[in-house]
């Protein structure tokens, strides 16, 4: 949970800096779809933060990526 809190705090600082400059923040979230930690992060940290901001300030792209492999 400590790492998740650091990520959330970092995201808030980045959003604050972008808002001061009038820029939107694009966030791409790679997550494992059925992972309890991913679900908990999205439900209890990311979603409430997103509700506080308008769509003009934060755009989130969700990429389910758990236990995947990449090849050419």
Backbone bond lengths (Angstrom), bond angles and torsions (degrees), N, CA, C in turn:
res aa  C-N    CA-C-N  psi(-1)  N-CA   C-N-CA  omega(-1)  CA-C   N-CA-C  phi
1 X - - - 1.446 - - 1.521 111.81 -
2 X 1.329 118.41 -28.31 1.452 120.44 -179.31 1.523 111.44 -62.56
3 X 1.338 116.34 -39.34 1.457 120.35 179.15 1.524 110.12 -66.15
4 X 1.323 117.03 -40.97 1.459 121.29 179.41 1.520 110.78 -62.40
5 X 1.315 117.45 -42.06 1.463 120.62 178.10 1.524 110.87 -64.02
6 X 1.324 117.50 -37.88 1.463 120.28 177.51 1.520 110.86 -64.21
7 X 1.325 116.42 -40.82 1.463 120.65 178.41 1.518 110.08 -63.28
8 X 1.323 116.92 -45.09 1.456 120.99 -179.59 1.525 111.23 -63.67
9 X 1.308 117.29 -44.41 1.466 120.81 178.82 1.522 110.23 -63.16
10 X 1.327 117.22 -41.41 1.460 120.72 177.36 1.521 110.93 -61.80
11 X 1.333 116.49 -42.73 1.461 120.46 179.21 1.523 111.37 -62.55
12 X 1.315 116.91 -40.89 1.462 120.53 179.02 1.522 110.66 -64.15
13 X 1.323 117.36 -41.74 1.461 120.31 178.08 1.525 111.74 -63.97
14 X 1.326 116.60 -41.62 1.463 120.58 178.22 1.524 110.32 -64.52
15 X 1.341 116.88 -43.05 1.462 120.43 178.35 1.524 111.23 -62.39
16 X 1.322 116.21 -40.16 1.461 120.03 179.29 1.524 111.14 -63.51
17 X 1.321 116.30 -44.87 1.465 120.44 178.98 1.521 110.97 -64.02
18 X 1.324 117.38 -41.17 1.465 121.22 179.73 1.525 110.79 -67.11
19 X 1.319 116.34 -37.49 1.463 119.70 -179.67 1.519 110.64 -66.50
20 X 1.317 117.49 -37.07 1.463 121.15 177.71 1.524 109.74 -61.68
21 X 1.328 116.43 -39.17 1.465 120.50 179.73 1.519 112.19 -84.38
22 X 1.331 117.77 -5.36 1.456 121.31 179.70 1.519 113.77 78.07
23 X 1.313 117.11 22.84 1.459 121.21 -179.19 1.528 110.46 -103.53
24 X 1.324 115.04 152.89 1.459 120.67 174.57 1.525 109.11 -89.54
25 X 1.309 116.35 154.51 1.462 121.96 178.28 1.526 108.49 -110.60
26 X 1.333 115.76 126.92 1.460 121.82 175.14 1.520 107.83 -102.16
27 X 1.319 116.45 122.13 1.454 122.34 -177.89 1.520 108.94 -116.58
28 X 1.322 116.78 126.59 1.455 121.50 173.66 1.516 107.12 -109.50
29 X 1.325 115.80 121.21 1.454 121.56 -176.57 1.522 109.62 -109.67
30 X 1.323 116.50 114.21 1.461 122.50 173.95 1.528 106.97 -92.63
31 X 1.310 117.13 125.55 1.458 120.37 -174.52 1.522 110.20 -146.91
32 X 1.314 115.52 162.31 1.458 120.70 173.57 1.525 107.33 -95.22
33 X 1.337 116.04 124.44 1.461 120.04 -169.55 1.516 115.95 -57.90
34 X 1.299 119.36 -40.26 1.461 120.43 -177.38 1.532 113.24 -105.36
35 X 1.311 117.08 10.91 1.465 121.36 179.82 1.528 109.67 -71.97
36 X 1.325 118.29 126.23 1.469 120.84 179.91 1.529 112.93 -59.41
37 X 1.336 117.63 -36.02 1.474 120.09 178.80 1.523 111.06 -68.14
38 X 1.324 117.04 -39.99 1.473 120.50 177.44 1.525 110.56 -64.08
39 X 1.308 116.39 -45.10 1.467 121.19 179.15 1.521 110.33 -60.91
40 X 1.331 116.39 -45.10 1.462 121.47 -179.53 1.530 110.99 -62.98
41 X 1.337 117.20 -42.45 1.469 120.92 179.93 1.526 110.49 -63.36
42 X 1.340 116.96 -47.14 1.462 120.27 -178.10 1.522 110.54 -65.91
43 X 1.313 116.39 -44.49 1.467 120.85 -174.51 1.525 113.78 -71.68
44 X 1.320 116.72 -43.13 1.463 119.22 -171.57 1.523 114.97 -103.90
45 X 1.347 118.21 -12.19 1.455 118.80 -179.83 1.525 112.65 -121.74
46 X 1.325 116.55 -52.84 1.457 118.92 -177.11 1.526 112.11 -70.18
47 X 1.317 117.97 -48.66 1.462 121.41 -177.52 1.536 112.65 -60.56
48 X 1.338 119.84 -48.01 1.472 118.47 177.63 1.529 112.55 -61.60
49 X 1.333 116.76 -35.52 1.459 119.82 177.45 1.517 110.28 -66.16
50 X 1.330 116.85 -42.59 1.457 121.73 179.21 1.528 111.08 -62.29
51 X 1.346 117.09 -37.01 1.469 120.60 178.44 1.522 111.96 -64.08
52 X 1.324 116.62 -32.05 1.466 120.23 -179.62 1.520 112.64 -73.84
53 X 1.320 116.07 -21.69 1.461 120.68 -177.30 1.527 109.58 -106.38
54 X 1.308 115.82 157.60 1.462 118.90 176.67 1.520 109.30 -87.90
55 X 1.317 116.61 164.93 1.467 120.99 178.47 1.520 111.89 -62.92
56 X 1.324 117.50 -22.09 1.463 120.86 178.75 1.524 112.12 -70.99
57 X 1.332 117.31 -24.28 1.457 120.96 -175.78 1.518 114.16 -96.46
58 X 1.320 117.73 -27.18 1.459 120.90 -174.70 1.516 110.68 -140.66
59 X 1.319 115.21 125.31 1.457 121.80 175.62 1.526 107.41 -120.82
60 X 1.331 116.88 124.36 1.460 121.01 -176.83 1.526 109.56 -114.73
61 X 1.327 115.63 126.45 1.462 122.03 172.63 1.518 107.49 -108.20
62 X 1.323 116.95 122.57 1.455 122.09 -179.52 1.522 109.61 -95.95
63 X 1.334 116.50 127.68 1.459 122.24 179.98 1.528 108.23 -125.12
64 X 1.342 117.82 104.04 1.460 119.55 177.08 1.526 109.11 -69.54
65 X 1.338 116.73 122.21 1.458 119.95 -170.07 1.518 113.46 -140.00
66 X 1.308 119.31 13.09 1.453 120.95 -174.68 1.515 114.32 -66.96
67 X 1.314 116.14 133.24 1.463 124.05 176.05 1.524 112.21 51.78
68 X 1.313 116.50 39.29 1.462 121.80 -179.00 1.525 108.89 -102.20
69 X 1.320 115.08 159.98 1.457 120.75 173.44 1.516 108.69 -123.37
70 X 1.313 115.61 150.26 1.457 121.68 -179.95 1.505 108.94 -117.65
71 X 1.319 117.11 131.71 1.458 121.10 176.37 1.516 109.52 -138.23
72 X 1.310 116.04 160.75 1.475 120.47 -179.03 1.472 111.48 -78.91
